[in-house]
Amino acid sequence: TLSHAAGGGAGGADAKQDAQAEDYVYTRTMSEERLKLRTFVRSIWMSGFIYSVIIFNTIVIAADDVYSERTQNSWVQSISIASDWVILVIFTIEMLLKIIGLGAGFRAPDDEEMDPELAGYFASSWNRFDCFIVIMSWILVPMAQFSGADIQRLVRIMRLTRPLRAFRGMRRLQAVQMLLQTLPTAFPAFVDVTNLMLFLLIVFAILCLNLWGLEGKLHGRCVVAPNRTDFAKGLETQGFLQQPAPVLCGKDGFSCDPGFVCSCVPEVLPNGKIETRPYVFTDPLRGDQGCLRQGTMRPWVEGLQTDEPVCPDFGFTCWDSFPLALFTSFKVITLEGWSQTMWYSQATMNPWAAIIVLVFMVILVTFNVVNLYVASISNAYRDVRTKHRVIEQRKNFEKAQMKMSADIEKARIRHEREEAIASGDVEEEEEEEEAS
């Protein structure tokens, strides 16, 4: 009942009175001119004008591109340079007016829920950020007109910080406050979910490393067979890779089409070890010369071709080592070409093994563990919202208690006065006052 009574029309009036009382603490010694200026710089009209400038500055930044940078006397560049000076002057005037109207005031209020700007310009961290941007802009913008590309790049970075000023107004919106408080609240849960996901990625990476990586199964390629009997028999194509794209194969997986044989994989020696260089498939007499023409992982460093075994996708879809297996597992759970990775793995080994392992990885990690991040954010937002509701209810209850105490005090005074009137004391007091 108390919270309901406080939530009516009196709630807005009480909030307005509280704000006026908070403001009076810092304005009681100010002149009337400063009070008017203080009201103006905190008015909705001033905020609307500054937000319009921010929106215009954002549009100018978005209109800039590489073509306007390379074109002399570009209208985009002309507008950008002129707007830099105009916006800088506007922000400077705003800063000076606020310092005069609000006062310098470095100390923030003791009440955390109170707007720190009421205590002075520099009491607000956002105002200090604005002051820093304005001062740095006055240093860098003139220098950019006469300096090289490095200073101009710094000016661009400073320009990108101006739209951040829009967040200062959002902090007063309760819904935005709750959203901004949600991520820090959900961070401990994020750590737990990340640890679980890393554990599962490590397990799957080690599993795939042992199934496909240790024997280099993803290196297998279909090459032209030496005993072809089709139309290409007389052509010197022995050993060339099957085209138009390299086709993966394996002893326990995909069998190459007629006229092709599976090659490019180092053999497993009788002692269980993997064949080292020189590989049999690189022998110019006995080997498959097409394997010498495989593309390298980094053509700009290693050249265009290599005789080393190579995994698909320039070597980045691979289970050959733990780092590569971990990277490939991460790529699978992001669903970035995961089906292609499964097809590669199916072609080089028992197809059902690839289906079971990779599909289970997607279902377990992608569809369940990754969604735990969403659940963590949802739970954190619910906790933050509940906390805000409890605080709001407590405030309403305290206001209702104060209002009830004031009503009781008024009723007591009225009752005492009525009793005094009934006993005649009030008339005597009034007569004495008239006589005096």
Sequence and secondary structure as in RCSB ss.txt:
>XXXX:A:sequence
TLSHAAGGGAGGADAKQDAQAEDYVYTRTMSEERLKLRTFVRSIWMSGFIYSVIIFNTIVIAADDVYSERTQNSW
VQSISIASDWVILVIFTIEMLLKIIGLGAGFRAPDDEEMDPELAGYFASSWNRFDCFIVIMSWILVPMAQFSGAD
IQRLVRIMRLTRPLRAFRGMRRLQAVQMLLQTLPTAFPAFVDVTNLMLFLLIVFAILCLNLWGLEGKLHGRCVVA
PNRTDFAKGLETQGFLQQPAPVLCGKDGFSCDPGFVCSCVPEVLPNGKIETRPYVFTDPLRGDQGCLRQGTMRPW
VEGLQTDEPVCPDFGFTCWDSFPLALFTSFKVITLEGWSQTMWYSQATMNPWAAIIVLVFMVILVTFNVVNLYVA
SISNAYRDVRTKHRVIEQRKNFEKAQMKMSADIEKARIRHEREEAIASGDVEEEEEEEEAS
>XXXX:A:secstr
 HHHHHTSHHHHHHHHHHHHHHHHHHHTTS HHHHHHHHHHTSHHHHHHHHHHHHHHHHHHHH  HHHHHSTT H
HHHHHHHHHHHHHHHHHHHHHHHHHHH    S  S TTS GGGG GGGSHHHHHHHHHHHHHHHHHHHHTTS HH
HHHHHHHHHHHGGGGHHHHHTTSHHHHHHHHHHHHHHHHHHHHHHHHHHHHHHHHHHHIIIIITTTGGG EEEE 
TT  STTTTSS TT B SSS  B  SSS    TTEEEESS  B TTS B  SS GGG TTTS GGGGGEE S HH
HH SEESS   TGGGTS  SSHHHHHHHHHHHHTTSSHHHHHHHHHHHS HHHHHHHHHHHIIIIIIIITHHHHH
HHHHHHHHHHHHHHHHHHHHHHHHHHHHHHHHHHHHHHHHHHHHHHHHTHHHHHHHHHHH 
